[in-house]
Amino acid sequence: MTIIAANPEHLGARIRIAAVLHTLGSAMTHHPHIHMIVPAGIGGKFNNR
């Protein structure tokens, strides 16, 4: 995904994604799930896209 986004024909930018894997729910039972933060935009010289 980062390689495709860096290609000038697509987005031409470096993107970042933060993810955390949780294996327990609030009741301390086995409940695997993932929380992710994905930026919705880019700044700098790419503001016109």
Gaussian input, Z-matrix of N, CA and C with variables (Angstrom, degrees):
# hf/3-21g

backbone

0 1
 N
 C     1     B1
 C     2     B2     1     A1
 N     3     B3     2     A2     1     D1
 C     4     B4     3     A3     2     D2
 C     5     B5     4     A4     3     D3
 N     6     B6     5     A5     4     D4
 C     7     B7     6     A6     5     D5
 C     8     B8     7     A7     6     D6
 N     9     B9     8     A8     7     D7
 C    10    B10     9     A9     8     D8
 C    11    B11    10    A10     9     D9
 N    12    B12    11    A11    10    D10
 C    13    B13    12    A12    11    D11
 C    14    B14    13    A13    12    D12
 N    15    B15    14    A14    13    D13
 C    16    B16    15    A15    14    D14
 C    17    B17    16    A16    15    D15
 N    18    B18    17    A17    16    D16
 C    19    B19    18    A18    17    D17
 C    20    B20    19    A19    18    D18
 N    21    B21    20    A20    19    D19
 C    22    B22    21    A21    20    D20
 C    23    B23    22    A22    21    D21
 N    24    B24    23    A23    22    D22
 C    25    B25    24    A24    23    D23
 C    26    B26    25    A25    24    D24
 N    27    B27    26    A26    25    D25
 C    28    B28    27    A27    26    D26
 C    29    B29    28    A28    27    D27
 N    30    B30    29    A29    28    D28
 C    31    B31    30    A30    29    D29
 C    32    B32    31    A31    30    D30
 N    33    B33    32    A32    31    D31
 C    34    B34    33    A33    32    D32
 C    35    B35    34    A34    33    D33
 N    36    B36    35    A35    34    D34
 C    37    B37    36    A36    35    D35
 C    38    B38    37    A37    36    D36
 N    39    B39    38    A38    37    D37
 C    40    B40    39    A39    38    D38
 C    41    B41    40    A40    39    D39
 N    42    B42    41    A41    40    D40
 C    43    B43    42    A42    41    D41
 C    44    B44    43    A43    42    D42
 N    45    B45    44    A44    43    D43
 C    46    B46    45    A45    44    D44
 C    47    B47    46    A46    45    D45
 N    48    B48    47    A47    46    D46
 C    49    B49    48    A48    47    D47
 C    50    B50    49    A49    48    D48
 N    51    B51    50    A50    49    D49
 C    52    B52    51    A51    50    D50
 C    53    B53    52    A52    51    D51
 N    54    B54    53    A53    52    D52
 C    55    B55    54    A54    53    D53
 C    56    B56    55    A55    54    D54
 N    57    B57    56    A56    55    D55
 C    58    B58    57    A57    56    D56
 C    59    B59    58    A58    57    D57
 N    60    B60    59    A59    58    D58
 C    61    B61    60    A60    59    D59
 C    62    B62    61    A61    60    D60
 N    63    B63    62    A62    61    D61
 C    64    B64    63    A63    62    D62
 C    65    B65    64    A64    63    D63
 N    66    B66    65    A65    64    D64
 C    67    B67    66    A66    65    D65
 C    68    B68    67    A67    66    D66
 N    69    B69    68    A68    67    D67
 C    70    B70    69    A69    68    D68
 C    71    B71    70    A70    69    D69
 N    72    B72    71    A71    70    D70
 C    73    B73    72    A72    71    D71
 C    74    B74    73    A73    72    D72
 N    75    B75    74    A74    73    D73
 C    76    B76    75    A75    74    D74
 C    77    B77    76    A76    75    D75
 N    78    B78    77    A77    76    D76
 C    79    B79    78    A78    77    D77
 C    80    B80    79    A79    78    D78
 N    81    B81    80    A80    79    D79
 C    82    B82    81    A81    80    D80
 C    83    B83    82    A82    81    D81
 N    84    B84    83    A83    82    D82
 C    85    B85    84    A84    83    D83
 C    86    B86    85    A85    84    D84
 N    87    B87    86    A86    85    D85
 C    88    B88    87    A87    86    D86
 C    89    B89    88    A88    87    D87
 N    90    B90    89    A89    88    D88
 C    91    B91    90    A90    89    D89
 C    92    B92    91    A91    90    D90
 N    93    B93    92    A92    91    D91
 C    94    B94    93    A93    92    D92
 C    95    B95    94    A94    93    D93
 N    96    B96    95    A95    94    D94
 C    97    B97    96    A96    95    D95
 C    98    B98    97    A97    96    D96
 N    99    B99    98    A98    97    D97
 C   100   B100    99    A99    98    D98
 C   101   B101   100   A100    99    D99
 N   102   B102   101   A101   100   D100
 C   103   B103   102   A102   101   D101
 C   104   B104   103   A103   102   D102
 N   105   B105   104   A104   103   D103
 C   106   B106   105   A105   104   D104
 C   107   B107   106   A106   105   D105
 N   108   B108   107   A107   106   D106
 C   109   B109   108   A108   107   D107
 C   110   B110   109   A109   108   D108
 N   111   B111   110   A110   109   D109
 C   112   B112   111   A111   110   D110
 C   113   B113   112   A112   111   D111
 N   114   B114   113   A113   112   D112
 C   115   B115   114   A114   113   D113
 C   116   B116   115   A115   114   D114
 N   117   B117   116   A116   115   D115
 C   118   B118   117   A117   116   D116
 C   119   B119   118   A118   117   D117
 N   120   B120   119   A119   118   D118
 C   121   B121   120   A120   119   D119
 C   122   B122   121   A121   120   D120
 N   123   B123   122   A122   121   D121
 C   124   B124   123   A123   122   D122
 C   125   B125   124   A124   123   D123
 N   126   B126   125   A125   124   D124
 C   127   B127   126   A126   125   D125
 C   128   B128   127   A127   126   D126
 N   129   B129   128   A128   127   D127
 C   130   B130   129   A129   128   D128
 C   131   B131   130   A130   129   D129
 N   132   B132   131   A131   130   D130
 C   133   B133   132   A132   131   D131
 C   134   B134   133   A133   132   D132
 N   135   B135   134   A134   133   D133
 C   136   B136   135   A135   134   D134
 C   137   B137   136   A136   135   D135
 N   138   B138   137   A137   136   D136
 C   139   B139   138   A138   137   D137
 C   140   B140   139   A139   138   D138
 N   141   B141   140   A140   139   D139
 C   142   B142   141   A141   140   D140
 C   143   B143   142   A142   141   D141
 N   144   B144   143   A143   142   D142
 C   145   B145   144   A144   143   D143
 C   146   B146   145   A145   144   D144

   B1=1.4440
   B2=1.5294
   B3=1.3302
   B4=1.4630
   B5=1.5211
   B6=1.3301
   B7=1.4655
   B8=1.5243
   B9=1.3130
   B10=1.4727
   B11=1.5165
   B12=1.3221
   B13=1.4639
   B14=1.5203
   B15=1.3298
   B16=1.4653
   B17=1.5220
   B18=1.3119
   B19=1.4597
   B20=1.5347
   B21=1.3434
   B22=1.4680
   B23=1.5272
   B24=1.3219
   B25=1.4601
   B26=1.5337
   B27=1.3173
   B28=1.4682
   B29=1.5251
   B30=1.3220
   B31=1.4637
   B32=1.5228
   B33=1.3260
   B34=1.4579
   B35=1.5118
   B36=1.3279
   B37=1.4620
   B38=1.5226
   B39=1.3364
   B40=1.4592
   B41=1.5283
   B42=1.3045
   B43=1.4581
   B44=1.5181
   B45=1.3064
   B46=1.4595
   B47=1.5183
   B48=1.3193
   B49=1.4559
   B50=1.5232
   B51=1.3256
   B52=1.4615
   B53=1.5212
   B54=1.3380
   B55=1.4585
   B56=1.5246
   B57=1.3348
   B58=1.4649
   B59=1.5188
   B60=1.3246
   B61=1.4583
   B62=1.5220
   B63=1.3142
   B64=1.4690
   B65=1.5215
   B66=1.3166
   B67=1.4663
   B68=1.5141
   B69=1.3350
   B70=1.4616
   B71=1.5187
   B72=1.3237
   B73=1.4495
   B74=1.5159
   B75=1.3359
   B76=1.4595
   B77=1.5267
   B78=1.3228
   B79=1.4729
   B80=1.5304
   B81=1.3407
   B82=1.4659
   B83=1.5279
   B84=1.3181
   B85=1.4626
   B86=1.5273
   B87=1.3199
   B88=1.4659
   B89=1.5288
   B90=1.3115
   B91=1.4702
   B92=1.5343
   B93=1.3474
   B94=1.4661
   B95=1.5241
   B96=1.3280
   B97=1.4616
   B98=1.5249
   B99=1.3111
   B100=1.4684
   B101=1.5225
   B102=1.3281
   B103=1.4597
   B104=1.5217
   B105=1.3280
   B106=1.4652
   B107=1.5251
   B108=1.3221
   B109=1.4624
   B110=1.5171
   B111=1.3263
   B112=1.4633
   B113=1.5270
   B114=1.3338
   B115=1.4654
   B116=1.5352
   B117=1.3147
   B118=1.4569
   B119=1.5219
   B120=1.3121
   B121=1.4618
   B122=1.5059
   B123=1.3210
   B124=1.4575
   B125=1.5050
   B126=1.3048
   B127=1.4694
   B128=1.4989
   B129=1.3193
   B130=1.4518
   B131=1.5200
   B132=1.3140
   B133=1.4624
   B134=1.5205
   B135=1.3314
   B136=1.4653
   B137=1.5384
   B138=1.3184
   B139=1.4673
   B140=1.5185
   B141=1.3234
   B142=1.4609
   B143=1.5199
   B144=1.3182
   B145=1.4703
   B146=1.4861
   A1=110.52
   A2=117.30
   A3=119.09
   A4=111.94
   A5=117.13
   A6=120.66
   A7=110.20
   A8=117.16
   A9=121.16
   A10=110.28
   A11=117.99
   A12=121.19
   A13=111.71
   A14=118.28
   A15=121.14
   A16=112.52
   A17=118.06
   A18=122.16
   A19=109.06
   A20=118.50
   A21=121.04
   A22=114.14
   A23=118.30
   A24=120.37
   A25=111.64
   A26=117.57
   A27=120.86
   A28=109.62
   A29=117.73
   A30=121.16
   A31=111.46
   A32=116.51
   A33=120.57
   A34=113.37
   A35=117.78
   A36=121.18
   A37=110.23
   A38=115.56
   A39=120.28
   A40=107.92
   A41=117.01
   A42=120.76
   A43=109.34
   A44=117.05
   A45=123.46
   A46=109.70
   A47=114.92
   A48=121.94
   A49=107.79
   A50=117.92
   A51=122.14
   A52=108.09
   A53=116.83
   A54=120.93
   A55=110.11
   A56=115.83
   A57=122.76
   A58=107.91
   A59=116.20
   A60=121.46
   A61=109.01
   A62=117.04
   A63=122.74
   A64=107.92
   A65=116.88
   A66=119.81
   A67=113.03
   A68=117.87
   A69=121.16
   A70=110.25
   A71=116.04
   A72=121.36
   A73=110.50
   A74=117.78
   A75=121.70
   A76=112.40
   A77=118.10
   A78=122.14
   A79=111.39
   A80=116.92
   A81=123.95
   A82=112.26
   A83=116.19
   A84=121.83
   A85=108.35
   A86=115.63
   A87=120.24
   A88=109.53
   A89=115.75
   A90=121.60
   A91=108.05
   A92=118.07
   A93=119.36
   A94=112.04
   A95=115.05
   A96=120.98
   A97=108.61
   A98=115.93
   A99=122.06
   A100=109.61
   A101=115.78
   A102=122.38
   A103=106.69
   A104=117.50
   A105=121.03
   A106=110.90
   A107=115.06
   A108=122.88
   A109=106.48
   A110=116.25
   A111=122.00
   A112=107.25
   A113=117.81
   A114=119.51
   A115=111.18
   A116=116.22
   A117=120.46
   A118=113.07
   A119=117.09
   A120=118.23
   A121=111.93
   A122=114.63
   A123=121.77
   A124=107.68
   A125=116.42
   A126=119.77
   A127=111.55
   A128=115.38
   A129=120.91
   A130=112.38
   A131=115.82
   A132=120.32
   A133=112.75
   A134=118.52
   A135=121.77
   A136=112.14
   A137=118.63
   A138=121.34
   A139=113.31
   A140=118.55
   A141=120.04
   A142=112.86
   A143=118.99
   A144=120.91
   A145=111.05
   D1=-41.38
   D2=179.66
   D3=-68.43
   D4=-31.95
   D5=178.80
   D6=-69.00
   D7=-42.78
   D8=178.59
   D9=-64.49
   D10=-43.41
   D11=-179.21
   D12=-66.02
   D13=-31.88
   D14=-179.81
   D15=-74.12
   D16=-18.28
   D17=-179.95
   D18=-67.63
   D19=124.53
   D20=-179.94
   D21=-58.36
   D22=-23.97
   D23=178.30
   D24=-72.55
   D25=-18.53
   D26=179.11
   D27=-104.06
   D28=-83.31
   D29=-177.66
   D30=-115.61
   D31=-36.39
   D32=-179.92
   D33=71.07
   D34=34.29
   D35=-177.56
   D36=-143.33
   D37=157.78
   D38=172.69
   D39=-88.82
   D40=131.25
   D41=179.98
   D42=-114.01
   D43=158.20
   D44=178.34
   D45=-132.37
   D46=145.35
   D47=176.73
   D48=-134.65
   D49=133.78
   D50=175.47
   D51=-111.72
   D52=131.93
   D53=-179.02
   D54=-137.29
   D55=144.31
   D56=177.41
   D57=-130.71
   D58=130.91
   D59=176.75
   D60=-96.97
   D61=121.00
   D62=174.38
   D63=-105.02
   D64=137.23
   D65=179.82
   D66=-110.17
   D67=-10.44
   D68=178.87
   D69=-122.93
   D70=144.85
   D71=175.28
   D72=-87.75
   D73=-177.01
   D74=-178.39
   D75=-65.18
   D76=-23.84
   D77=177.71
   D78=-90.01
   D79=12.54
   D80=179.78
   D81=59.77
   D82=33.29
   D83=175.22
   D84=-105.61
   D85=159.38
   D86=-179.80
   D87=-65.08
   D88=113.96
   D89=-176.75
   D90=-150.70
   D91=74.77
   D92=-178.18
   D93=-67.23
   D94=133.36
   D95=176.71
   D96=-158.46
   D97=164.07
   D98=-176.39
   D99=-121.21
   D100=135.90
   D101=171.54
   D102=-107.10
   D103=132.65
   D104=-178.95
   D105=-131.61
   D106=144.51
   D107=172.23
   D108=-118.57
   D109=117.58
   D110=-179.74
   D111=-123.10
   D112=115.45
   D113=179.37
   D114=-59.54
   D115=140.91
   D116=-177.44
   D117=-90.61
   D118=-13.78
   D119=-176.83
   D120=-146.46
   D121=177.15
   D122=177.64
   D123=-131.29
   D124=160.20
   D125=-178.10
   D126=-125.77
   D127=-162.72
   D128=178.64
   D129=71.96
   D130=-138.09
   D131=-175.45
   D132=-71.13
   D133=-4.80
   D134=-178.78
   D135=-97.56
   D136=9.86
   D137=-177.21
   D138=-59.65
   D139=-24.55
   D140=-176.45
   D141=-84.19
   D142=1.90
   D143=179.64
   D144=-99.11

